[in-house]
Every structure is written in C-alpha cells, then in structure tokens.
Amino acid sequence: MFRLIYAEVKMNIPLFHHTELVKLFRMAKVDMGFRHYEHRSAQRIADLVITEMRKDLIKGITNKPCPCL
C-alpha cells in the first residue's frame, strides 16, 4: 500500500484515482486489506510521504553551499 501511494505522489497521480488503482491491484491478486481501499486512508499516507519528501528537499537545499560566494 505504501509503495502504491509513494508511486502516486511521485508521478503526480490524483488520489481521486486511488480506488481504481486498488481495484487493478486486486485483479492482480494483491491483497491490500479493506482499509486501504478508500482514498481517505491514501490521503493520510500521502501526507506523510509528502512531508518526508519536503524535509529531504529542504535539507538538501540548506546543506549545499551557495555557488555565488
């Protein structure tokens, strides 16, 4: 489930389509559980992924020396 949400966030896929992607995974016999079917659970996981990605980006920007100095 976490990997699916991460992929959706990285590829900028709206979470509106999350339910359809879960159905696709279920057709491929992937058991994702009942809670992960709805987009609200996906939104909470996406918020976590986005927050961590933002922290890494800010850390990467602030750790680099300014090229203009």
N, C-alpha and C positions, 0 to 999 in steps of 0.2 A: 504494500500500500504506500509506504513512504517513498519508494522509488518511483511509483507512478506519479505521485504528487510532485516530486522533485522534477521529473521529466516535464510535467505540465507547466510548472513555473519556468523552467529553463527555456522551453520552446514557446512561451507566452501563449499557451492554450487557455482560453477562459474556463474557469471552473464550472461554468454552466454546462459544459460538455462532459463533466466528470462521470456522471451516471452512465452515459453511453460508453465511455471507455471501460468502466467497470463491467458492463454487460459484455463487451468484447472479450475482456479477460476471463469472464465466467464461461463464455463459449469455448475458450481455450483450456477449460478445466482448471483454472487458477482459483483456489478458494481464498477469498479476501474477507470473509466474515460479513455479518449483517450490518454492523455499524459503519463500515466504510463505503456503503452503497450511496449514502446521501452526500450532497455537496457541502453541507454544513461541517461535517467532520473533515472533509477535504479542505475547507477554508481554514479551519484551525491548524491543520498540519502545514498548509501553505504559508500561513502567517509565521509559523516557527521557522520554516525554510527561508523565507524572505528576510526575516530578522537576522538569522545567522549569516546569510549571504551579504547583507548590508554591513554587518560588523566586520566581515573579512575584507570587504571593499574599502571601508574607511581605514582599517588597519594597514592595508596595502598602500593606500594613498599617503597616509601620515608618516609611514616609515621610510618613504623614498625622499632623498634629498632633492631640493629644488634645483633644476638644471640651470636656472638663471643666475645662481650665485657663483 
